[in-house]
Amino acid sequence: MDRLTSKYEEADIVQPGGCPIPEALKPCMQTFFIKNNQVRLRVMLARTSSESTRGSVIFSPGRTEFIEKYFETAADFIERGFNVLIVDPRGQGLSDRLLDDKLKSHVELFEDYVDDLTHVVKELLPLLPRPHVLMGHSMGGTIVLQTILRGDLKPEAVICSAPMLGLYDLDTSIMKLAIKGLSALGLKTKILPLQGQRNGLPVSFNINKLTSDKDRYRHWAAYFQTSPRLRVGRPTYGWIVQALKAMTWVNSNASQLKIPCLIVAAGADPIVDPASNENFASISRSTYKVIPGALHELLLERDVYRDQFLEVFDTFLKNINI
């Protein structure tokens, strides 16, 4: 911890089986807690050793995700000359859990995620040189788009990987009414049935919907298998209500997006409908790319897909002079 971060409480890094931290990341990263009101948020800040820092990538993960899952990706950004900030969303990773049952995936208001991200960025502004690239995967994509459209943060660009803008099965009129009604009847902290991850443990690789890369999947799964405090299970009715509300709001305000934006969809995504990504990109006049054949986790996918994402990432930033 240096002088600028020494006021914060240090936070653990989880390394199942002694899993190594990428060499490009290890010497330049710190993990610590920042409080937003009474909620402790674990953050990772990694600073490039380059004297001419290219800017800062501020990353918001998806539901159930945690900082360590993105070590490989953070190292990619460091090697490209960016400082990197990642925040464990409230209710997951090593950030504070919100319910007595710590496995439940829950949030009172989706705007709480937005407020948390905004608070952390503003706390660490002296360590985040511009230009800022606000980036999110899945749920994190919804969070960063809502943050920008609300005017809470003003980055120079935004990049979203399979942003949660339309969910298969849940984002239908009948399901919306049913879930909203059950939540209003006092079930908002009850878990949604018929979902995987009953105990916060990953399903077997053969039936997973996230990636076709067996090694990356097993590496990710090891965190949940060996570290119970990282586990997150099924979403509550309340979480689903808030997620649907946030998606509707972001989609309805797409035309108000005024900064360069890249939306990258996973062509074989079984969780987020790629058509919802394309529709948002069209209305917001964003750059839209699809990676054919890729499952939901583009940054956890096989190199044949993941490398395409990084190529699109590089080209987009080059085209807007970042």
C-alpha positions as CSV (number, residue, x, y, z in Angstrom):
1,M,0.0,0.0,0.0
2,D,1.4,3.4,-0.9
3,R,0.7,6.8,0.6
4,L,-2.4,7.4,-1.6
5,T,-4.0,4.1,-0.7
6,S,-2.7,3.5,2.8
7,K,-5.9,4.9,4.4
8,Y,-7.9,1.9,3.1
9,E,-8.1,-1.5,4.8
10,E,-6.2,-4.1,2.8
11,A,-8.2,-6.9,1.3
12,D,-7.4,-10.6,0.6
13,I,-6.6,-12.1,-2.8
14,V,-8.0,-15.6,-3.2
15,Q,-5.6,-18.1,-4.9
16,P,-7.1,-21.6,-4.9
17,G,-4.3,-24.2,-4.7
18,G,-1.8,-21.4,-4.8
19,C,-3.0,-20.3,-8.3
20,P,-0.4,-17.8,-9.5
21,I,-1.2,-14.1,-10.3
22,P,-0.2,-13.2,-13.9
23,E,3.3,-11.9,-14.0
24,A,2.2,-8.7,-15.7
25,L,-0.2,-8.0,-12.9
26,K,1.5,-9.2,-9.8
27,P,4.0,-6.4,-9.1
28,C,1.6,-3.5,-9.9
29,M,-1.7,-4.5,-8.2
30,Q,-3.3,-3.7,-4.8
31,T,-6.6,-4.9,-3.3
32,F,-8.3,-3.0,-0.6
33,F,-11.8,-2.1,0.8
34,I,-13.6,1.2,0.2
35,K,-16.8,1.9,2.1
36,N,-19.8,3.4,0.5
37,N,-22.0,4.3,3.5
38,Q,-22.0,1.1,5.5
39,V,-21.2,-1.3,2.6
40,R,-17.5,-2.4,2.2
41,L,-16.5,-2.8,-1.4
42,R,-13.4,-4.8,-2.4
43,V,-11.5,-3.1,-5.2
44,M,-8.4,-4.0,-7.2
45,L,-6.2,-1.2,-8.5
46,A,-3.4,-2.1,-10.9
47,R,-1.1,0.7,-12.2
48,T,1.2,0.3,-15.2
49,S,4.8,1.0,-14.7
50,S,4.9,2.9,-18.0
51,E,5.7,6.6,-17.6
52,S,3.3,7.4,-20.4
53,T,0.1,5.7,-19.1
54,R,-2.4,5.3,-21.8
55,G,-5.4,5.9,-19.5
56,S,-7.6,3.8,-17.2
57,V,-9.9,0.9,-17.8
58,I,-12.6,0.8,-15.1
59,F,-14.3,-2.6,-15.1
60,S,-17.6,-3.8,-13.6
61,P,-18.1,-7.6,-13.5
62,G,-21.2,-9.6,-14.1
63,R,-23.6,-11.3,-11.6
64,T,-21.8,-13.8,-9.2
65,E,-18.4,-12.6,-10.5
66,F,-15.3,-11.4,-8.6
67,I,-12.0,-9.6,-9.1
68,E,-9.8,-12.8,-9.4
69,K,-11.9,-14.0,-12.4
70,Y,-10.5,-11.1,-14.4
71,F,-6.8,-11.3,-13.5
72,E,-5.9,-12.6,-17.0
73,T,-7.9,-9.8,-18.6
74,A,-6.5,-7.1,-16.3
75,A,-3.0,-8.3,-17.3
76,D,-4.0,-7.8,-20.9
77,F,-5.0,-4.2,-20.2
78,I,-1.8,-3.5,-18.2
79,E,0.3,-4.8,-21.1
80,R,-1.6,-2.3,-23.3
81,G,-0.5,0.5,-21.0
82,F,-3.7,1.1,-19.0
83,N,-4.3,1.4,-15.3
84,V,-7.0,-1.0,-14.3
85,L,-9.7,-0.7,-11.6
86,I,-12.1,-3.6,-10.8
87,V,-14.8,-3.4,-8.1
88,D,-16.5,-6.5,-6.6
89,P,-20.2,-5.5,-6.7
90,R,-22.0,-5.4,-3.4
91,G,-23.4,-8.9,-2.5
92,Q,-20.6,-10.8,-4.3
93,G,-16.9,-11.4,-4.3
94,L,-15.4,-10.2,-1.0
95,S,-17.6,-7.1,-0.9
96,D,-20.2,-7.1,1.9
97,R,-23.2,-9.5,1.4
98,L,-26.6,-8.0,1.9
99,L,-28.6,-10.8,3.5
100,D,-28.1,-13.2,6.3
101,D,-28.1,-16.0,3.7
102,K,-24.8,-14.9,2.0
103,L,-25.4,-17.2,-1.0
104,K,-28.4,-15.3,-2.2
105,S,-27.8,-12.9,-5.1
106,H,-29.7,-9.8,-4.1
107,V,-29.8,-6.0,-4.4
108,E,-32.3,-3.6,-3.0
109,L,-32.0,-1.2,-5.9
110,F,-29.9,-1.6,-9.1
111,E,-28.9,2.0,-8.7
112,D,-26.9,0.9,-5.6
113,Y,-24.5,-0.8,-8.0
114,V,-24.2,2.5,-9.9
115,D,-23.6,4.5,-6.7
116,D,-20.9,2.1,-5.6
117,L,-19.0,2.2,-8.8
118,T,-19.3,6.0,-8.9
119,H,-18.2,6.3,-5.3
120,V,-15.1,4.2,-5.8
121,V,-14.0,5.9,-9.0
122,K,-14.3,9.4,-7.4
123,E,-12.4,8.2,-4.4
124,L,-9.5,7.0,-6.6
125,L,-9.5,9.7,-9.3
126,P,-5.9,10.8,-8.6
127,L,-4.8,7.3,-9.4
128,L,-6.9,6.9,-12.6
129,P,-5.4,9.0,-15.4
130,R,-7.6,9.9,-18.3
131,P,-8.8,8.9,-20.8
132,H,-11.3,6.7,-18.9
133,V,-12.7,3.6,-20.6
134,L,-15.7,2.4,-18.6
135,M,-16.2,-1.3,-19.2
136,G,-18.6,-4.0,-18.1
137,H,-19.5,-7.6,-18.7
138,S,-23.2,-8.8,-18.6
139,M,-24.7,-7.3,-15.5
140,G,-21.7,-5.0,-15.4
141,G,-22.5,-3.7,-18.8
142,T,-26.0,-2.7,-17.6
143,I,-24.3,-1.0,-14.6
144,V,-21.8,1.1,-16.7
145,L,-24.4,2.1,-19.2
146,Q,-26.8,3.2,-16.5
147,T,-23.9,5.1,-14.8
148,I,-23.1,7.0,-17.9
149,L,-26.7,7.7,-19.0
150,R,-27.5,9.0,-15.5
151,G,-24.5,11.3,-15.8
152,D,-22.7,10.0,-12.7
153,L,-19.5,9.3,-14.5
154,K,-18.2,10.9,-17.7
155,P,-15.6,8.6,-19.3
156,E,-14.2,9.1,-22.8
157,A,-15.5,5.7,-24.0
158,V,-17.5,2.7,-22.9
159,I,-17.1,-0.9,-23.9
160,C,-19.6,-3.7,-23.0
161,S,-19.1,-7.4,-23.3
162,A,-22.5,-9.2,-23.8
163,P,-24.3,-6.5,-21.8
164,M,-27.4,-7.6,-19.9
165,L,-30.0,-5.8,-22.0
166,G,-32.3,-8.7,-22.8
167,L,-32.4,-12.0,-20.9
168,Y,-33.7,-15.2,-22.5
169,D,-36.8,-16.7,-20.7
170,L,-37.1,-13.9,-18.1
171,D,-37.4,-10.8,-20.2
172,T,-41.0,-11.6,-21.4
173,S,-44.2,-9.8,-20.4
174,I,-45.7,-12.8,-18.6
175,M,-42.5,-13.4,-16.6
176,K,-42.1,-9.7,-15.8
177,L,-45.6,-9.6,-14.3
178,A,-45.3,-12.8,-12.4
179,I,-41.9,-11.9,-10.8
180,K,-42.9,-8.4,-10.0
181,G,-46.2,-9.6,-8.4
182,L,-44.5,-12.2,-6.3
183,S,-41.8,-9.7,-5.2
184,A,-44.6,-7.2,-4.2
185,L,-46.2,-10.0,-2.1
186,G,-43.2,-10.0,0.2
187,L,-41.0,-12.6,-1.6
188,K,-38.3,-10.2,-2.8
189,T,-35.6,-11.8,-0.7
190,K,-36.7,-15.3,-1.7
191,I,-34.7,-17.1,-4.4
192,L,-36.0,-17.6,-7.9
193,P,-36.6,-21.4,-8.4
194,L,-35.5,-23.5,-11.4
195,Q,-32.0,-21.9,-11.6
196,G,-28.6,-23.5,-11.4
197,Q,-26.0,-22.9,-8.7
198,R,-28.3,-24.0,-5.9
199,N,-25.5,-24.0,-3.4
200,G,-23.3,-21.5,-5.1
201,L,-21.3,-24.3,-6.7
202,P,-20.6,-24.4,-10.5
203,V,-22.4,-26.9,-12.7
204,S,-20.3,-29.4,-14.6
205,F,-18.4,-28.1,-17.7
206,N,-20.5,-30.2,-20.1
207,I,-23.7,-28.3,-19.2
208,N,-22.3,-24.8,-18.5
209,K,-23.6,-21.8,-20.5
210,L,-20.6,-19.6,-20.0
211,T,-17.7,-20.9,-22.1
212,S,-16.4,-23.6,-24.4
213,D,-12.9,-23.4,-22.9
214,K,-12.5,-26.3,-20.5
215,D,-9.3,-25.0,-18.9
216,R,-10.6,-21.5,-18.2
217,Y,-13.8,-22.9,-16.9
218,R,-12.1,-25.3,-14.5
219,H,-9.8,-22.4,-13.4
220,W,-12.8,-20.2,-12.6
221,A,-14.8,-23.1,-11.0
222,A,-11.9,-23.8,-8.6
223,Y,-12.5,-20.5,-6.9
224,F,-16.1,-21.4,-5.9
225,Q,-15.2,-25.0,-5.2
226,T,-12.4,-24.1,-2.7
227,S,-13.5,-20.7,-1.4
228,P,-17.0,-20.7,0.1
229,R,-16.8,-17.0,0.9
230,L,-16.7,-16.2,-2.9
231,R,-19.8,-18.3,-3.7
232,V,-23.0,-16.7,-5.0
233,G,-26.1,-18.7,-5.7
234,R,-29.5,-18.0,-7.3
235,P,-30.9,-14.5,-7.7
236,T,-33.8,-13.4,-5.5
237,Y,-37.1,-12.1,-6.9
238,G,-36.0,-8.7,-5.8
239,W,-32.8,-8.9,-7.8
240,I,-34.7,-10.0,-11.0
241,V,-37.2,-7.1,-10.6
242,Q,-34.4,-4.6,-10.2
243,A,-32.5,-6.1,-13.2
244,L,-35.5,-6.0,-15.5
245,K,-36.2,-2.4,-14.4
246,A,-32.6,-1.4,-15.1
247,M,-32.6,-3.0,-18.5
248,T,-35.8,-1.3,-19.5
249,W,-34.5,2.1,-18.4
250,V,-31.1,1.7,-20.2
251,N,-32.8,0.5,-23.4
252,S,-35.3,3.3,-23.3
253,N,-32.5,5.9,-22.9
254,A,-30.2,4.4,-25.5
255,S,-30.5,7.4,-27.8
256,Q,-29.1,9.7,-25.1
257,L,-25.7,8.0,-25.1
258,K,-23.3,10.7,-26.3
259,I,-19.8,9.1,-26.1
260,P,-18.1,6.5,-28.2
261,C,-19.4,3.0,-27.3
262,L,-18.5,-0.5,-28.3
263,I,-21.0,-3.3,-27.8
264,V,-19.7,-6.8,-28.4
265,A,-22.2,-9.7,-28.4
266,A,-21.5,-13.4,-28.1
267,G,-23.0,-15.1,-31.1
268,A,-24.1,-18.3,-29.3
269,D,-25.0,-16.6,-26.0
270,P,-27.7,-18.7,-24.2
271,I,-28.1,-16.1,-21.4
272,V,-28.2,-12.6,-23.0
273,D,-30.1,-12.3,-26.3
274,P,-27.6,-10.9,-28.9
275,A,-30.5,-9.2,-30.6
276,S,-30.9,-7.0,-27.5
277,N,-27.3,-5.9,-27.9
278,E,-27.7,-5.1,-31.5
279,N,-30.9,-3.2,-30.9
280,F,-29.2,-1.0,-28.3
281,A,-26.2,-0.4,-30.5
282,S,-28.4,0.6,-33.4
283,I,-30.4,3.1,-31.3
284,S,-27.4,4.5,-29.5
285,R,-25.3,4.7,-32.7
286,S,-22.7,2.5,-31.1
287,T,-20.1,0.3,-32.8
288,Y,-21.5,-3.2,-32.8
289,K,-19.6,-6.4,-33.2
290,V,-20.7,-10.0,-32.7
291,I,-18.3,-13.0,-32.1
292,P,-20.0,-15.9,-33.9
293,G,-20.0,-19.2,-32.0
294,A,-18.9,-17.7,-28.7
295,L,-20.8,-18.4,-25.5
296,H,-21.7,-15.7,-22.9
297,E,-18.3,-15.2,-21.2
298,L,-16.3,-13.7,-24.0
299,L,-13.3,-13.0,-21.8
300,L,-13.3,-16.6,-20.4
301,E,-13.8,-18.2,-23.9
302,R,-11.3,-20.1,-26.0
303,D,-8.6,-18.1,-27.6
304,V,-10.2,-18.3,-31.0
305,Y,-13.1,-16.2,-29.6
306,R,-11.3,-14.3,-26.9
307,D,-8.6,-13.0,-29.3
308,Q,-11.3,-11.7,-31.6
309,F,-12.7,-9.7,-28.7
310,L,-9.3,-8.2,-27.9
311,E,-8.8,-7.4,-31.5
312,V,-12.1,-5.5,-31.6
313,F,-11.2,-3.8,-28.4
314,D,-7.9,-2.6,-29.8
315,T,-9.3,-1.4,-33.1
316,F,-12.1,0.5,-31.4
317,L,-9.8,2.4,-29.1
318,K,-7.4,3.1,-32.0
319,N,-10.2,4.5,-34.1
320,I,-11.2,7.0,-31.3
321,N,-7.5,7.9,-30.6
322,I,-7.2,6.2,-27.2
